Structure formats: C-alpha cells, structure tokens
Amino acid sequence: MGQDQTKQQIEKGLHLYQSNQTEKALRVWMRVLEKSADPAGRFRVLGCLITAHAEMGRYKDMLKFAVVQIDTARELEDPDYLTESYLNLARSNEKLCEFQKTISYCKTCLNMQGTTVSLQLNGQVSLSMGNAFLGLSIFQKALECFEKALRYAHNNDDKMLECRVCCSLGNFYAQIKESMKIALQHGDRPLQALCLLCFADIHRSRKDVQTAIPRYDSSMSIMTEIGNRLGLIQVLLGVTKCWMIQKELDKLGLLKLHCLCERIYRTKGQQRELRDHVVKFHECVEEMELYCGMCGESIGEKNNQLQALPCSHFFHLKCLQTDGTRGCPNCRRLSVKPGYV
C-alpha cells in the first residue's frame, strides 16, 4: 500500500469512527497498519488506534500500539514524531496506573523538545505528569504540573486542554479534602499544613487571592510550629505570588511583599537579595511612618502591643510604659498616659 492509498484509507477510517462505526474503523486502520509501506502513514494510523483504544478504555491495547509507534518514530528519525510517541507511551502508562513510568516518559518528552510542534505538546505532557504525581499522592508537584498545563492552555487558547486540566484539578481537590479529613482525625499537624498549602495553591491558581491568603496564613502557623523550614519557604513563595497577581500593589501590599521576600532569602541564605529587600522594606516603613516614635524600631515587623496617640502616631506599648511623660518626637505634642487610645 503506497502513500496516497494509505492516506485515503486513514481518512476512510476517521469518517467511520466519527460516524460511531468504531469496529469498522478499527478494521480499516489495522489493514493499513499491516499493508502500508509508508512510515509516516503507519505513524499516523497508530495514533488513530491509540486514541480509539484510549477512548474505549482498552488501555493494554493502547500501550501495545504506543510501543509500536515508538519504533516507527525512531525509524523516521524526526524529533516531533518521537515526542508525540513518548507522550502516547506516557498516557498509556498513566491509564494503567504505572505512574513512575509515566513521569519518566514525560521527562523524556520535555528533554527532547526544540521544534514548534513539540512545544505545542508541552501542556499535554504537563497534564499527564501532574496526573501521575497525583496518583502517587505527591500533591505539590502535581499542582505545579497542573498550573503549567493551564498556562499552556490559556496561552494557546486550547479549550480542550483547559477542560481536561480543570477535571484533574477537581480530582486533586477531592483528594486533598480527604487527606485533610484524615489529618484532622489523627492530629497529624505536618499533613494538615501540607493540605492547607495545597488548598491555598489551588485558589491562587484560580486567581482567588482573597481565599488563598487565609489558607497560606494557617499553613504558615503550623509550619512555624513544627519547624518545617522547606514548607515555610513554599508558603512564603505562594503568598508572594498572590501579591504579584494583584498588579497594582498599594503601599501596605508592597511592604508585605518585601517582608515575605526578606524571610525567603534569609532562609535560603541569599545575602545580596536579602539586603535589597531589607532596604526596600525600611523605605516603605519610612514613607508610611510605621515606626515607633520612641525606640525608632519598625511597627508590625514583630508581634508587639501598640498604643495610638491623638496625633495619629503609633508607639510600642512597652515604650510608653517605660516613660509615659515624654512627648511625641514626630510632632512635638504632649503624649498621653498609657491606656489612652
């Protein structure tokens, strides 16, 4: 069977398949696979067979054809064909719950890319890898992959991919809810912190910053309590991304952003970046006059009790208690006795 006849028979099979004559379509495609001498045509018909068996739930047959397609792609020596065939191999293993193999094949896809056609498959590769990580209950990596897939869907206006990612996110959310329930029943604080972090990341990926922030705060409290420094960095990064989503930050938002970045770079030991954000943090404090008029330290950086004076300046309560007769150095008015608000 030559190239033209191969193409004609593939189209005939597609017409039958779209007309819900699935078995007839499969017979046509199998005949093409047996008789065609055109490698590119064989590759395409194998793709049709893989898709059809995936939609019918025949995942072992799907895997069988994916393996044959890999050999055909190697024969063609084309990176686009190889990337597509490895993606089909990854999907086949995902359906058969061979999640480690799925991740391995997805990484192979990502490492061998470079052409335009291959790059268009990145979203589907990220989705398949995310599903595999979800199957292994590695929630943070799963969410990262789903976020990448969603970005590819939005950037390329791929509604089908967006729909598939949203379905996976729904499964992800359900599993996190179940994990949180188990964590609460057994008093598992580390798992509670991780679940809260995942909930927050999901809401952030949906641009729902107002819902994400309280969950980050709750996760941060537990991470600090149990001494999970890596988890704390992940929380701080998530909160920072939330502030970055809000394109026009007010001065208070900018202050919080620099404070979070300072904590991240301090934990990571990156001194130059740490100094930059410390300077910017204190610049914001100066502009907003968020410092104690007596001791000169910034207000809000630590959890301290405060006292407001009639002049609208704030002081640390401990400073007023130490010396309640001094005037406000900022406006030269008389201070009030401790307890006056």
N, C-alpha and C positions, 0 to 999 in steps of 0.2 A: 504494500500500500504506500503510494507516494505522498508527497507533502500536501498537494491540493486535495486529494481524496481523504487524507487524514483530517484536514481542517473541516471538510464538508461533513464527515461523519461525527466529529465532535459537536458541531453546530446542531446536527440532527438529534444527538443525544440530549443536548441542552433544551431543545424545543420540547422533547418528550418529557424531560424532567420537570420543566416549568408547567407542563400540562398535567402534572401529577401522575404520569405514567412511569413511575420510578423504576420498576423492574425492567421495562423495555429499554429505558435509558441506560441502565447498568449493563445490559447485554450488548448494546451498541458500543459502549465505551470499552468493555472487555475485549470485544472483537478488534477494536482499534489498537488496544494495547498488545494484542497477540500478533497482529499482522503488519503494523506500521513500522517502517524503517527510518522514520524521521524522528531524531532525538527530541527536538523542540516540541513536536506534536505529542510524543509519548509523555513528555514532562507535563504538558497541559492536560492531557486526558487523565493522568494520575492525580492532578489537582482536583479535577472534577470528581473522581472516585473518592478521594479523601473527604471532600466536602459532603458528598452524598452520604457516605457511611457515618460521618460525624453527626449529621442531622437525623439519621435513623437510629443513632445510639449504638452502632456496631463499632465499638472503639478498638477492638482487637484487629478487625479488618482495616480500620483506619490506620493503625500503626503499621500493619503489613505493607500497605501501599506507600506510606510515608518513607519506609526504609528503601523500597524500590526507587522512589523519587530521588532520594539522596544519591544513589548510584547513577541515576540518569543525569543529575545536576553535575556530578563530578566529570561525567563523560563530556558534557557541554563546556566545562571549564569557564563558567560565567558566574561572577560573584552574586548577581541578582538571583539567579536560579538557586544557588547554594543557600543564600539567606532565606529564601522562601521555603525551601525544602527543610531546613533546620527548624524553622518556625512551625511547620506542619508536624515535624517529629516532636517538638516540644508540646504542642497542643495534644497530640495523641497520648503522650505520657501523662499529661495533666489530667486527661479524662480517665485514665487508668489509675490515677492516684499515685503515680510514680513521680513524686514532687521533686526529689533531689535531681533526677534525670532531667525534668522539665527546666529547672533552674540552670543546670549545666548547658543544655541546648540553647536556652535563651541568651546566656552569656556568650556562647559561640556566635550567635546571630549578631549581637551588639559589637563584638570584637572584629568581625569581618566586614563591617559596613563601610561605605565610602561613596557609593553611587546614589543617584537621586531616587531610583526605585526602591533600593534597600532602605534608605532613610524613611521612606513613607510607611514602612512596616514597623518602625520603632514603637508606635503606640500599641500595636497588637502584641509585640514582644513584651512590652512593659506590663500589659494587662495579664498575659499568660504567666509571667514571672510573679506578679502580685498574687494571682490565684494560687500559685504553688506555695508561696510564703504563707498565705492564709491557711492553706491545708496543713502546713507544719506548725501553725499557731505562732509564727514569728510576725506578730502584728505590726510592729513599727516598720519593718522592711516592706511588708505587704502594702501598707498605706503609702509609703514613698513611691512604690511602683504604680499604684493606682493614680496618684497625683500626677506622675509623669504621663501616664496614658491619657488622663483627662486633659492635660495641657496640649498634647498632640492632637486630640480630638477637636479642641477649641480652635487651635491654630490652623488646622486644615479643614475646618467646618465638616467634620466627619460625624454625622448624627448617629450612624450605626455603632461606631466605636464608643461614642459618648453614652449611648443606651446600655451597651454591654458593661462599661465601667461602672455606671450607676447601679446596675444589678449586682455587680461584685461588691460595691460599697454597701449595698443593703445586706448582703450576707455577712460582710465584715462587721457591720454594726450589730447584727443579731448575735454573732459570736462574742463580741466584746461585752454585750449586755449579760450574756450567760456567764462569762468569766467573772464579771463584776459581782454577780449574784453569789457565785461560789466563794469569791474572795471575802465578801461580807459575812457569809455564813461561817467561815473558818477563821475570820480575823486575820487574813493574810494581807498585811499592810503593803509589802512590795508590789503584790499583784493589783491591789486597789490603786496604787499610784500609777502603775502602768496603764490600767484601764482608763483612768481619768485622763491621762496624757493622750491616749488614743482617741477618746471621745472628743477632746479639745482639738486634736489634729483634724478629725473628720469635719467638725464645724468650721474650722479655719479653711479647709479645702473648699468648703461651700460658701466662703466669704462671709460667714456668720460670726463676725468678730465678737459681738456682744455676748453670744452664747459660749464662745470658746474661752474667753478670758477667765471667767469664774472657775472653769474646769482646770485651766492651767494653774490658777492660784491654789486650788485644792490639792492638785498633784504636787505642786512645789512644796507645800507644807509637809506632806508625807515624805517626799524625797529628802527634805532637810532633816526631818525627824529621824529617818532611818540611815542617814548618811550616804545616800546613793548619789555620788558626785556626777557620774555619767548621766544618770536620769535627770539630775538638776540642770545640766547643760542642755539636754534635749528640751526640757520645759522652757528654759530661757530663750532658746532659739525659736521655739514655737511662738512665744509671746512677742519676741522681736518681729517675727514675720507678720503677726497680727497688726502691729503698729505700722509696718511697712505697707500693708494692704490699704490702710487709711492714707490716701495720697497726700492730703493736706493736714499735717500734724499741727495741733496747737502747741503753745509753748510747754504746757504741762505734759502733753504726749511726747514731745521731744526730750523732755527731762527724763521721763520714764525709760525711753528708748536708750539714752546714753547710760543710764543706771544699769539697765539689763546687759548692755554690751560690755560695760565695765566688769560686771560679775562674770560674764562668759570668758573674757580674755584673761581675767585674773585666775580663773580656774584652770585655763589652758596654758597659763604661763607665758602668754604672748605680750611682752612688756611694752613694745612700741605702740601697738594698738590700744593697750590698756591706758597708757599715758594720754593718748589722743582723746579717748572718751572721758577720762577723769577731768581733763582741761575743759572739754565741752560741757560736761555736767556742771562744773562750777561756774562756767559762764552763764548757763541758764539760771542757776541759783542766784547769781548776782543780778541778772536782769529782772527776775521775779521777786527779788528781795526776800528769798526764802532762807534767811539765816537768823540766828539768834542775835539780838542787839547787844547782849551782854558778853557771851563767850565767843561769839563770832563763828560758831560751827553751823553747818547747814542743817536745815529743818526737814524732817521727813526721810532722811537717809537711814536713820535708826528709829526703832520704836520707842519714842520718848513722849512723856506727857508735856503738853504745851499750854501756854497761857496767852490770851489775846488782850492787848491794851486798847484803850479808846482810840488811839492814833492809828489803829489797824495793823500795827507791827506785832509779830509773834515772838515769844521768848520761851525758852525751856523753863518749865515749872521749877525745876531744881535750882536754876539760876536766880529766880525771883525769891525762892525760899531762903537762899543763902544771903541775899542782900535785897530786901524789899523796898529800900528807900532811894535807890539810885534812879535817875531819870532815864528816859529812853534816849540812847545815844543817836538814834536815827533822826529824831525830830525835836529833841531838846524839851519835850514836855515832861511833866512830872509823871512818874509811874504810879500805879495804883497798888494797893496791898494785895498780896496773894489771895486768890479766891474771887477777885473781881473779873468779870468777863465782859 
